[in-house]
Amino acid sequence: MDDIKSGFVTIVGRSNVGKSTLLNRIIGEKISIISNKSQTTRSNLKLIYNSLDSQIIFLDTPGIQNPKNKLGEFMLKEARSSLKDVDLILYMVDVNFDIGELDNLIIDMLKKINLPKLCIINKIDTLNVDEISKLISKYEDMNLFDKIIPISASEGTNVYNLIDSIKSYLPYGPKYYSDDMITDQSERKIVSEIIRENALNFLRDEIPHGINVIIEKFSIRKNKPIIDIDAIICVEKKSHKGMVIGKNGDMILKIGKSARIDIEKFLDSKVNLKLFVKIDDDWRNKSFKVKEFGYFRK
């Protein structure tokens, strides 16, 4: 295994800078949930990149944010914990020239960590060459990062160069996972995230943060190549339940149809998906509920 570069790489940054988009592109599969809503990623997720000469285990982390409830506190702990026991840190920013409070918080955290750090500037497809150069200089002047790499995760620009740069900072060692693994998450967990992603994309801003999805049934029919999936969409308020269901059930039908298509692509199988809606009043502020829904340090 002396010719294999392998190691653990965490990617941190504010919400909506494109961390999950980048990792899905690198892995070549849509595993991390993507939405234009903030706080989409809730817990650390391992995504595994395999090539002939390397294995890179990426940690997709919740966006750094000021916690407003028990779930937010868990998410901040998850992001902080990802900075431990890794070989390399990727700090992702977008093309905003103003460095805000949350970015300054992350930068202060990174200053205290003695590990190689790469600054990834995403969404460069929205800038001209001079603007990109100025933004690179801005982060170079911090004298914090070993390398500044501009990319466009959505367009794929410079992503292969980023992978090569990551490899150069990793040690030689064994492969920690088999070559056919691309994530440490179960199929049930990924399916629940696919449903949540579709709900986020269809619903209004005040609902999504309070949504959680629980898979109640996941079984393959004995006589047909069909997977039966029953899922519960949990919301925090009675009014939210009505919004998720929609007039004459039109909203939950939209969510279900879109989610089923994505799940069938992921599982490569026909799927019979049934969605139900349940109220768990103010669950994000209840420690026992946050843990019950799987958000706890293992």
N, C-alpha and C positions, 0 to 999 in steps of 0.2 A: 504493500500500500504506500510505498515511499513516493510514488509519483502522483498521489491523489491529494489535492487541496481540500480540506474539509473544516467546517467550523460553524459557529453560531453568530448570526448577525441580527441586531435589532434595529428597527426603523421607527423613529419617534418624530413627532411634530404636532402642530395644531390640528384640529379637526378640518377636514375638507381640503387638505393640501395635496391629496392624491396618493396616499400611502397604499391603500388597497388596490387602486387602479394599477400602480406600478407592479405590485407583487403578482397580481393576476396575469399581467403581461409577461413577467419573467417566467412564471410557472407554466404559462400556456393554457391554463384552465381558469374558469371563473369560480374561485373558491371563496375569496374574501367578499363580504357584502359591500356593495357600493350604493351610495345615495348622495344627493345634494343636501341632505339634512345633516346637521352636526350630531356628534356622539353616536355615529352609526356602528362602529366597531366597539364592542363592550368588554371583551376580554382578549388576552393574548392568544394568538393563533399561530401555530407553526405551519409554515409552508416550505416545502422541500424542493430545491432545484438540483437536478441531477444532470451531469454531463460525463463524458469519458474521463475527464481529468479532475473532476471536482464534485463535491456535494456541499451545497450551501443551505443551512437551515435558517430561514428567515422568521423573525417574530414580528407579526403584524400586531400593533398595539393600539389601544384606544387613544384618540386624540387628547392631548393635554388640555385640561380645562379646569376651571374653578368649580369644585363640587358643590351641588345645591341639594343633594339628598344622599341617602345611603348607597344607592347604585353609583352615583357620581364619585363617592369616596372610594368605592371598590375599583372603579375604572382608573382613578388616579394612582392607586396602589399598584394596579396591574402595569401601568405605563412606567412607574418608577422601578418596579421589580425587574422589568425587561432590561434595565441597564446593568444588571449584575450577571456574572458568569457567562459573558459573551466574548467573542473575539474582536468584534468590530461594531461601531455604532454609526448608523446612517441618520443624519438629521435632515429632514425634508422640510423645505419652505416653498412658498409659491413666489410669484414675481412681484409681490408687494414690496415697494422700496421702504415702507415704514415698518420698523420693528416694534411690535406692540408688546403689551404686558405679558401675554402668555409666552411669546417667543423669548422674551428676556428671562422669564422663569426657567425655560428649558435651557437656555444658554448658561445661566448660572449653575444649573444642575450639571451640565456637561463639563464645566470648568473644574469641577471637583473629581472628575473621573479620569484616571490615567489609562486610557485605552485609545487606539487609533479611531479617528472620527472623520467621516466624509460628510461634507455638506452637499445635499442634492437640491438643486434649484429646479423646480418643476414648472411646467406650463410655459416654456420658453417659446412655444409656437405663437404666443400672443405678443412677443417683443421683437424689435429689430436688433441688428447686430450690436449697435452702439449701446442700447439699453441693457443687453445681456452682459456686455463687457463691464459696464458700470456696476451692475448688480454683483458680478463675480468679485470685483475689486472691494465692494462693501464688506463681503464676508471674508475675503483674504485679509483685510485690515484688522480683523479680530484676533489674528494669530492663534486661532483655536483649532482649526481644521487642517488635517494632513493633505486634503485635496478638496477642491470645489468642482462639482460636476453638474453642468446644466443639461437638463433632459426635458422631453415631453413624454410623460407616461401614456397619454391618450394616443399620441401619434407614433410612439415607439422611437422617437429621435434620441440617439446616443445611449440607448439602453444597453446595447451589447458592449459598448465601451465601459459602461458602469459595471457590468458583470465582470469584465476583465480586471477592472480596478479592484473590485471586492476580492477577487481571487488572490491578487498580489499581496493582500494584507492577512490572508489566512494561513495557518500552519499546515504542514503535511500531516496526514493522519488517516484514520479509518473512516469508512462510511458508517454513519450512525443508524441509517435506515436503509431498507432494501430499495433497489432502483425503481420499483414500480410504485412507491409511495410518494404522494405529493402533499399530503397533510396528515397531521396526527388526529384529526377530527373524525368522528364516526359519521356514517351516512345519515343517520337520524339528525345529528346536530346540524349538518350542512343543509339538509332539507328544511329544518326549522328556520335557518337563516335565510334561505331562498324565499320562504313565505313571508318572513318579516321584511325583507328587502322590497318585495312587491307591495306589501302594505304601506311601507314608507313612501314609495313612489306614487301611490294613488291618493293618499290621505292628506288632509290639511296639516299645517305646521303644529297646531296645538295638540295633536293626537300622538304622533309617532314615538316620542320619547317614552311614553307610558305603555308602549306595546311590547308584549312578550309572546312567544309562540312555543307551545308544548306539543310534542308529538305523542299522541295517545295510542295510535295503532300504526304498525309498519310491518306488513306481512305480504308474502308472495302467494298468490292463489295456486292451489295444487293442480287444477285442471287447465289453467290459462296463464300465459306469460304476462300477467298484470300484477302490479304492486298496489295494494290497498293502503292508503294513508289517511288517517284521521288526525286532524290537528286543531288545537284550541288556540284562538287568538285572545290573549288576556289584555284587558284595558282597565284603566283606573277609575273611570266614571261611567255612570249610567248613560249620560248624554253621548259619551264616546262609543258605547256599544251601538247606539242607533246610527251613528255616523259610519261605523265600520260595516254594518249591515246594509245601510243605504235604503233609499225609497224602493219599496217592493223587492228588496234584496239585491238591487243592481250593483252596489259597491262590492259586496262580498263575492258576487259572481265574477266581477272584473278581476279582483285580486286572485280568486281561485283559478280562473282560466289562465291568467298570465303566469302564475306560480306553477301550475301544472305543466305548462310548456317548458319552463326552465328546469323543472325537476326531471321531466322525461329526457331532456338532453343530458342532464348530469348522470342519471341512472341508466341511460340507454335502454329504457323499458317503457311500456305503456303504464300509465298511472291513473288510478281512480282516487281523486283527492276530495275529501270532505272537510269543510271548515266550519268550526263552531266558534261562538264568541262568549266569553265569560268575563264578569266584572271581578277584579281583585282590587278593592278600594285602596288607592294611594300606596300601592305595593312598593314603589321605589324608596319610600321613607321607612319601610319596615325591615329591619335587619333579618328576621327569620324568613320573610318572603324573598328577599334578595338572595339568600342562601338556598332556599328551596328551589328557586329558578336556576340554580347552578352558578351563581356569581359569588364564588368564594375561592380563597387561595388553597390549593391542594398541597 
